[in-house]
């Protein structure tokens, strides 16, 4: 099997998932990005439930996503989690490099009041 960009990212993602896990008091903030959007969800891995989610479509951006849209998505998920009484999370970058949109999303979540 040839090594592709996607298979390399999935291998990194599995390595990250071996090390981190979310709980009800400290959920995992999982990030996924595509060509058309960026998505984030807070997951309790002990029960397998999604506690909150947000995406670029929630804030009204349906086209290409840039760093300002990613920052707004981070702020939106922080607002939803703060409403549920959660302030600390575990950040799961999903195998993506921590720069650009992923970094911007994390900064938006931190500015919204989440700690990780």
C-alpha positions, 0 to 999 in steps of 0.5 A, spaced: 500 500 500 503 506 498 503 511 503 499 517 501 498 524 505 491 521 508 494 514 510 499 518 514 494 523 517 490 517 519 496 513 522 498 520 526 491 520 528 491 513 531 497 515 535 494 521 538 488 517 540 492 512 544 494 517 548 488 521 550 481 520 552 475 524 554 471 523 560 464 527 562 468 532 566 473 533 561 471 531 554 475 530 548 475 536 543 475 532 536 477 536 530 475 534 523 476 539 516 474 538 509 475 542 503 468 545 505 468 546 512 471 545 519 467 541 524 469 540 532 465 536 537 466 534 544 466 527 546 465 523 552 469 517 550 467 513 557 460 513 554 461 514 547 456 520 547 457 527 543 456 533 548 456 539 543 458 540 536 459 546 532 461 547 525 463 552 519 456 551 517 453 553 524 456 560 523 453 561 516 459 560 512 458 554 507 464 556 502 471 555 503 474 556 511 479 560 513 483 562 519 478 567 521 472 562 520 476 557 524 477 561 530 469 563 530 468 555 530 472 555 536 469 560 540 462 557 538 464 550 541 467 554 547 460 558 548 456 551 548 460 548 553 461 553 558 453 553 557 453 546 559 458 547 565 464 545 562 471 549 562 476 544 561 477 539 555 482 535 552 484 537 545 484 532 539 487 535 533 485 529 529 492 528 526 492 535 522 499 539 524 498 544 529 498 550 525 493 554 520 486 553 521 487 548 527 491 553 531 486 558 530 480 554 532 484 552 538 486 559 540 478 561 539 476 556 544 481 558 549 479 565 548 472 563 549 474 560 556 476 553 555 482 550 558 487 545 555 
